[in-house]
Amino acid sequence: MEHAQFTPLVIHYVLLVIAGWLVIGVAGLASLRRTRVVAHGLFPAGAVFGLLLCGLGLAGVFAGPRQIVLPLGLPDLPFHLRLDGLSAYFLCVLGVVSTGVSAFSAGYFRKGEGTPPGLLCFEYHVCLASMALLLLADDAYCFMVAWETMTVSATFLVMTNHRFADIRRAAWLYFLISHVGALALLLCFGLLQANTGDYTFANMRAQHLDVFWASVAFVLALFGFGTKAGIVPLHVWLPEAHPAAPSPVSALLSGFVLKAGLYGVLRTVFDLLHVQIAWWGVLMLILGLFSALFGVVFSAIQTDMKRLLAYSSIDNIGLMFVSMGLAILFRAYGMTALAALSLTALLYQIASHAAFKSLLFLGTGSVLHATGERNLGRLGGLIRFMPWTAWAALVGALSSAGLPPLSGFVSEWLLLQSFLFTPGLPDPFLNMVVPLVAALIALVAALAGYTMVKFFGIVFLGQPREAKLSEARDATPWERVGFAWLAAICVLLGLLPVQFVAVLDRVTRMLVDAGIGPAVARNGWLLLAPTSVDRASYMPAVFLLFFLACCALAWLLVRRLYHGRLRRAAPWACGYPFGTARMQDTAEGFGQPIREIFAPLFRIERRLPSPFDSQPIYSVSVTDRAWALIYEPLERLIKRIAALAGLLQTGRIAVYLMHSFLVLIVLLMLVRR
């Protein structure tokens, strides 16, 4: 092992965590069908390593960049590794997600669920190890090896219940789109090394591409990493893979695999490229805004729990791209302090989304195991039978809706603060358009709250829509550990934003040479003011105390002052005393107004009954227009090209030799010119 400079123990310990996860995976293969050993031994051990990685990542943020070279890989192509503020922060987020998901998985996976538990354990921990290696990679070779390992292992995880054709199709779609993106990344790295033959990131940082080739590299990176992040129109795999995968796998996909795409864009734009151009930021603003609006609208009309959360993830990723687009805009015009503010909002969104979306997917897993249902129309009233799951899902839903004092509110509030400073941009057109983007972001936030009301209300409130729901059993002890860990992260990020911004400040200073940490620290730990108290401020602890005081006052008034004056009675149902679960709002009823308002975004097919039908059936199918507008024409084009290529396959050696001769003649003519 060669040292580029004195290396602290942090990066060595991170490598030990990666090795530990691989050892756990191999132990899973050795215990292929021993469910108890895998569930109660190996997955908890993986959670311990995840917790260790969380602490190491946090320490690495403050440790400064260090590099090492591992004698792995091919001759003259060793693995160059680097731990800096950006990679350390994402390692910390990976540790948070893996701790919660691994602890939950210890109580979730059981016999008879497709892939043997030992093999599933191997695939899961290889995926975790590859993601950690990806964050440490400091050359294109190591990066692509880790990227492909992550893709392949995640594909097998999605295909856990491989007996079903729909699940195999969803895994194949994810695999296919990921590899199309990988081709774009190879081309991007080829441009960044600038014909030097040196594919280390250190060499790429030293290159100074002109504006044209830098822009080409940016577009390739945006496409390649966008396939993994799920940005529209590269999102089509996401709403298919999430419902197909087991819930812990869905939590890992949404909690961190999507963030790998964001990490790649951040690494390329702010680290490997030496310029940031304004139109890059505008493009990311457009893509992010459309993805956010598209995701939240489709989420609002879903009747499947996991598909609803999958489209919600597209919404969240869109908001993150909006934050990054703002940072690029500010950076392009030399407004580094505001670029730091936008990046702080982005990094806060990454950690917040990792916690609350993983929590929500794990909650759906408990509901699915307890009821066998993920259709919202067959659920309801589960808060009576599954209180642990309900309260954990409530924390995730409130955070996803952006309500204080949880983490989701702080991240969206910081994003809106970034928009307040866009009138300072020197471009008058941007000064006119960007405030409209801020208004649409507010609309997206409102619709996200609407969607979370639908999700939690229909699943957990009201009366059970099926008789079998009364037999539902709450989360197991291991599942509750996973709930508690992720819910605690949501609460802590919401209550301690000043302290967390101090951590993020180290990352933003690495990326844009500026941070908002000193401005925030001047006002103390209770008050979050990203620029100055005169412009905007937020006091989460005071808000929480006020909320608790209101609840205590309400309890005091009802229980003490008016005790004995109340009588209990069934709620009045418009004069009808026999209310049933059929009278409750349905998932379709919640989504119908959104479906009518945003109808142009949907591909709607209605089946209308005839007046003479003895058993009339009315049905509505709502699908994604991206399939009809982009992917179906592309499929037809590829089939035509394949058919033309098939004409060359005559099976006669003479014809093949003639083809080779003609190609050789053409190449010689081109070389001669």
Number of C-alpha atoms within 10 A of each C-alpha: 8 10 11 10 9 9 15 14 12 20 24 13 14 24 17 14 23 22 14 17 28 22 17 23 27 19 18 29 20 14 19 19 17 16 18 16 17 30 25 15 14 25 28 22 20 28 25 18 22 29 21 18 29 25 17 24 28 20 17 26 24 15 20 14 18 18 20 21 15 13 14 13 12 9 7 8 16 15 24 23 23 22 26 23 27 25 24 32 27 26 30 25 25 28 27 27 30 30 28 31 34 31 28 33 27 28 22 21 22 16 12 10 13 14 19 21 26 25 22 22 30 25 25 28 26 25 28 27 22 23 25 25 26 26 26 28 25 22 23 23 20 22 24 17 17 21 22 17 20 24 23 19 21 26 24 22 28 28 25 25 20 19 12 12 11 16 21 19 17 24 26 18 17 23 20 15 17 24 18 13 20 23 13 20 22 17 15 24 23 18 19 30 23 16 9 12 9 16 20 22 24 16 16 25 15 13 16 16 18 10 12 9 15 21 18 15 24 22 17 22 27 27 23 27 27 26 27 27 31 28 29 22 17 21 22 21 21 27 21 21 29 26 22 26 25 23 28 29 25 31 30 26 26 28 30 30 24 24 25 23 23 24 19 21 23 18 18 23 22 18 18 21 20 16 18 22 18 18 14 20 23 18 16 22 25 16 19 26 26 19 28 30 25 23 27 30 27 26 31 29 21 24 21 18 24 28 22 25 29 31 27 28 28 29 29 27 31 29 29 31 27 30 32 28 27 30 29 30 28 27 22 18 15 14 17 21 20 27 30 28 28 30 32 31 27 28 24 25 25 23 26 29 27 27 33 31 30 32 33 29 28 31 28 24 29 27 26 18 17 19 19 13 17 20 16 23 19 19 25 23 21 29 20 17 17 19 15 20 27 25 17 22 27 23 23 32 25 22 29 28 22 22 18 21 25 30 31 28 23 27 28 24 16 24 26 18 22 24 20 15 13 21 15 13 16 10 12 10 9 16 15 12 12 19 16 13 16 20 13 16 21 14 14 22 24 14 19 26 21 17 27 25 18 23 27 23 20 25 28 24 17 18 22 23 23 15 10 13 21 15 11 18 17 21 24 15 13 20 25 20 20 28 29 17 19 28 25 16 19 27 21 15 24 24 23 21 24 24 17 16 26 17 19 25 24 23 26 27 18 17 20 21 14 19 27 25 24 13 15 23 18 12 16 12 14 17 20 26 23 26 18 13 14 7 10 14 17 18 18 22 16 14 14 15 11 12 14 12 12 12 12 12 12 12 12 13 12 14 13 10 10 10 11 9 8 9 6 5 6 8 10 10 10 7 7 8 10 9 14 11 15 12 11 16 14 21 22 15 12 20 20 14 13 17 19 10 10 13 13 10 17 18 14 14 11 10 10 11 13 11 8 7 8 8 8 10 10 9 9 10 10 16 14 14 15 17 15 12 10 11 15 12 12 13 12 11 12 12 12 12 11 11 11 11 10 10 8 12 10 10 8 9 9 10 13 13 11 11 12 11 12 11 12 12 11 11 11 11 10 9 8 7 5
